[in-house]
Amino acid sequence: MILEVSHRTMYRYGQPVSIAHHVVHLAPRTTDRQDVLGFQLDIQPKPTLIRQVPDFFGNAMSVVTLEQEHGSFVVTARSTVAIRPQPSFESAASHPVGTLADGPATAELGVREFLFESPAVRCPDELHAWSASMLAADRPVLAAALDLNRAIHRSFAYDSQATNVGTSVAECFALRRGVCQDFAHLMLAALRAHRIPARYVSGYLMTRAPAGRARLVGADASHAWVQVWAPPVGWVDLDPTNDVVPGEEHVTLAFGRDFADVSPINGVIFGGGAHVVEVEVDVVPKDHGPPQVSVRQAG
């Protein structure tokens, strides 16, 4: 399936900004299931300097500097990607949970670095105990991770008003509600606490559901899910918000240890005062006709 993505973010400042430095993660990543057919980034006002560089995890990153006074900052990213279905796998044939941390398949840095806690992914005792039976050492890792994926979906309510970008795993677990970022962090914390490598994935969901299928939660906005290390299969995508194995409707932007590694736009500004953020995201099949646009605002 070929999907077209439009992601527009506008910051409106209460006072002029004199200097700004931003890091932008809005370019889709080429993966074994995804080819990037086109990407365009438009920034207003025009940056003094923009550099395209890979980050530590190999994600495409734009480093942006503005040295002119400005009252707004608008970033529009347009992408075209070809998505292939995730190959079928036999969950029972994956390696046991207890063999992963010290096994040869986990020895390389690109896997081992996702075994440990990160700033936004710390596992409280209550979550460790809640997930212990699902992630028992003798269970095949994919079967265990699929059970955890389902349990989070069934036990936690999607509520966009319950949490914010700084909500901890412990707070989300206590609330039993949150958004896709919270559920991804929750799943990562449980997996890593049981010595299963897992990484945070940022991306999008297709805006309109295929005929005869329910619309997935997280469309019309940035989305987040998890990749779990499951030898001999490799990295497998799991979406706890929707209890699905991501397929052709999920567009991958970047992956890292947690949200802070792959935040769509992050930076430092001088001035600005209070500000308002408006985000518009649309993901549709190519040759889809007029797009539908969703607007979300945050103070």
C-alpha positions in Angstrom: 0.0 0.0 0.0 1.2 3.5 -0.8 0.3 6.2 1.7 0.7 9.9 1.6 1.3 11.8 4.9 0.9 15.4 5.7 1.9 16.7 9.1 1.7 20.4 9.9 2.7 21.9 13.2 2.4 25.6 14.1 3.7 27.3 17.2 2.2 30.8 17.9 4.1 32.8 20.4 2.8 35.4 22.8 6.1 37.4 22.5 8.7 37.5 19.7 11.3 34.8 19.6 14.8 36.1 18.7 16.8 32.9 18.3 15.6 29.3 18.0 17.3 25.9 17.7 15.1 22.9 16.9 15.6 19.2 16.2 13.0 17.7 13.9 12.1 14.0 13.5 9.5 14.0 10.8 11.1 12.0 7.9 9.9 8.4 7.6 12.5 5.7 8.2 13.3 3.1 5.6 12.7 -0.4 7.1 12.3 -4.0 6.0 8.6 -3.2 5.6 8.7 0.4 4.4 10.2 2.3 1.5 10.3 6.1 1.5 9.2 7.3 -2.0 9.3 11.0 -1.2 9.8 13.5 1.6 9.5 17.3 1.7 10.0 19.6 4.7 8.9 23.2 4.6 9.7 25.5 7.5 8.5 29.1 8.0 10.1 31.5 8.6 13.0 30.3 6.4 15.7 28.9 8.7 19.1 30.5 8.9 20.6 27.1 8.8 19.2 23.5 8.3 21.2 20.3 8.4 20.0 16.8 7.6 21.9 14.3 9.7 21.2 10.8 11.1 20.7 10.6 14.9 22.3 8.1 17.2 19.7 5.4 16.3 20.0 6.0 12.5 16.8 8.0 12.2 16.7 10.9 9.8 16.9 14.2 11.7 16.8 17.9 10.7 18.7 20.4 12.8 17.2 23.8 12.4 18.4 27.3 13.5 16.5 30.5 13.2 18.3 33.7 14.0 15.7 36.2 12.9 12.9 37.5 15.1 9.6 35.6 14.6 6.2 35.3 16.2 5.3 31.9 14.8 7.1 28.7 13.7 5.4 26.4 11.1 6.8 23.0 10.1 5.0 21.1 7.3 6.3 17.6 6.4 4.9 15.7 3.4 5.8 12.1 2.8 5.0 9.3 0.4 5.7 5.7 1.6 5.2 2.2 0.4 4.2 -0.2 3.2 4.3 -4.0 3.0 2.5 -6.3 5.4 4.5 -7.7 8.3 5.4 -11.3 7.5 3.5 -14.0 9.3 5.3 -15.6 12.3 4.8 -18.5 14.7 4.8 -16.9 18.2 5.4 -20.2 19.9 8.6 -20.8 18.0 10.4 -17.6 19.4 13.1 -18.0 22.0 12.1 -18.2 25.7 12.0 -14.9 27.6 14.7 -16.1 30.1 17.3 -16.8 27.4 17.2 -13.3 25.7 19.3 -11.1 28.0 22.5 -13.2 27.8 21.9 -15.0 24.5 24.1 -14.5 21.5 21.2 -13.1 19.4 21.1 -10.1 21.9 24.8 -9.4 22.1 25.0 -6.7 19.5 24.8 -3.1 20.6 21.8 -2.4 18.3 19.7 -4.8 20.4 21.4 -4.8 23.8 21.0 -1.0 24.3 17.2 -1.5 24.4 17.4 -3.9 27.4 17.7 -1.1 30.0 15.6 1.6 31.6 15.6 5.0 30.0 14.5 8.4 31.4 10.8 8.0 30.5 10.7 4.2 30.9 11.1 3.1 34.5 9.1 0.1 35.8 7.4 0.5 39.1 7.1 -2.6 41.3 3.3 -2.8 40.7 3.7 -3.0 36.9 6.5 -5.6 37.3 4.2 -7.8 39.5 1.2 -7.2 37.2 3.1 -8.4 34.1 5.2 -11.2 35.7 3.0 -14.2 34.8 2.6 -13.0 31.2 6.4 -12.5 30.8 7.5 -15.6 32.7 11.0 -16.8 31.8 9.9 -20.1 30.2 7.4 -18.5 27.8 8.2 -17.8 24.1 8.9 -14.1 23.9 6.4 -13.4 21.1 3.6 -15.2 22.8 4.4 -13.4 26.0 4.6 -10.0 24.3 1.3 -10.6 22.4 -0.4 -11.4 25.8 1.0 -8.2 27.3 -0.1 -6.2 24.2 -3.7 -7.5 24.7 -3.7 -7.0 28.4 -2.7 -3.3 28.1 -5.4 -2.7 25.5 -8.1 -4.4 27.7 -7.0 -3.0 31.1 -6.3 0.7 30.2 -8.7 3.2 28.8 -7.7 5.6 26.0 -8.2 9.1 27.4 -6.5 12.1 25.8 -7.3 14.3 28.8 -5.9 12.0 31.5 -2.1 12.5 30.9 0.4 14.8 29.3 3.8 14.4 27.7 5.5 14.2 31.1 3.3 11.6 32.7 5.4 8.8 34.2 4.9 5.0 33.7 4.0 4.8 37.4 1.3 7.5 37.1 -0.2 5.9 34.0 -0.3 2.5 35.6 -2.1 4.0 38.7 -4.6 5.9 36.5 -5.3 2.9 34.2 -5.7 5.4 31.4 -3.7 7.5 28.9 -2.8 7.8 25.3 -0.6 5.8 22.8 2.7 7.3 24.1 1.7 6.2 27.7 0.8 2.7 26.6 4.0 2.3 24.6 6.1 3.4 27.6 4.1 1.1 29.9 4.7 -1.9 27.6 8.4 -1.0 27.2 8.9 -0.7 31.0 7.3 -4.2 31.6 9.3 -5.9 28.8 12.7 -4.4 29.8 12.1 -5.1 33.5 11.8 -8.8 32.4 15.0 -8.5 30.4 13.3 -8.4 27.0 14.8 -5.8 24.5 12.2 -3.4 23.2 12.2 0.0 21.6 9.8 2.9 21.2 8.4 3.6 17.7 6.9 6.9 16.6 4.8 7.1 13.5 1.3 7.5 12.1 -1.9 5.5 11.4 -3.9 5.7 8.2 -6.7 8.3 8.6 -9.6 6.3 7.1 -10.1 2.7 8.0 -10.3 0.1 5.3 -13.8 -1.0 4.2 -15.4 -3.2 6.8 -12.9 -2.6 9.5 -13.1 -0.4 12.6 -11.1 2.9 12.8 -8.0 2.5 14.9 -7.3 4.7 17.9 -4.6 7.2 17.2 -5.4 8.1 13.6 -5.3 11.9 12.7 -2.4 12.4 15.1 1.1 11.2 15.7 1.0 7.6 17.0 3.4 5.4 19.0 3.9 1.7 19.5 6.6 -0.9 20.4 9.1 -3.2 18.7 10.0 -6.3 20.7 13.2 -8.3 20.0 12.0 -11.9 19.3 14.7 -14.1 17.8 14.8 -15.9 15.4 12.1 -13.6 13.9 13.9 -10.3 14.8 12.2 -7.1 15.7 8.4 -7.4 15.7 6.0 -4.4 15.9 3.1 -4.5 18.4 0.5 -1.7 19.0 -0.9 -1.9 22.6 -3.3 1.0 22.0 -5.2 -1.1 19.5 -4.0 -4.7 20.3 -2.8 -5.2 16.8 0.3 -6.3 15.0 1.0 -3.2 12.8 0.5 -3.8 9.1 0.0 -1.6 6.1 -1.8 1.1 8.0 1.2 2.1 10.3 3.8 4.5 9.0 7.1 4.4 10.9 9.0 7.6 11.5 11.7 6.7 14.0 12.6 4.5 16.9 14.5 5.1 20.1 14.5 4.3 23.8 11.4 6.4 24.5 9.5 9.4 23.3 12.3 11.9 24.2 14.6 10.3 21.7 12.2 10.8 18.8 10.0 13.7 19.7 8.6 15.2 16.3 9.9 18.7 17.2 12.1 19.6 20.1 14.2 22.6 20.8 15.3 25.7 22.6 14.0 29.3 22.0 14.9 32.7 23.4 11.7 34.7 24.1 8.3 33.5 23.1 6.4 33.7 26.4 3.2 31.7 26.4 2.5 29.8 23.2 -0.2 27.7 21.5 0.6 24.6 19.4 -1.7 23.5 16.5 -1.1 20.1 14.8 -2.7 18.8 11.7 -2.1 15.2 10.5 -3.5 13.4 7.6 -2.5 9.9 6.3 -4.4 8.6 3.3 -3.9 6.1 0.5 -2.4 7.6 -2.7 -5.1 8.8 -5.2 -7.5 9.1 -2.3 -9.3 12.3 -3.3 -9.7 15.3 -1.0 -8.0 14.8 2.3 -9.7 15.1 5.7 -7.8 17.2 8.2 -7.8 16.9 12.0 -6.8 19.8 14.2 -5.6 19.4 17.8 -4.6 22.3 20.0 -2.5 22.3 23.1 -1.7 25.3 25.3 
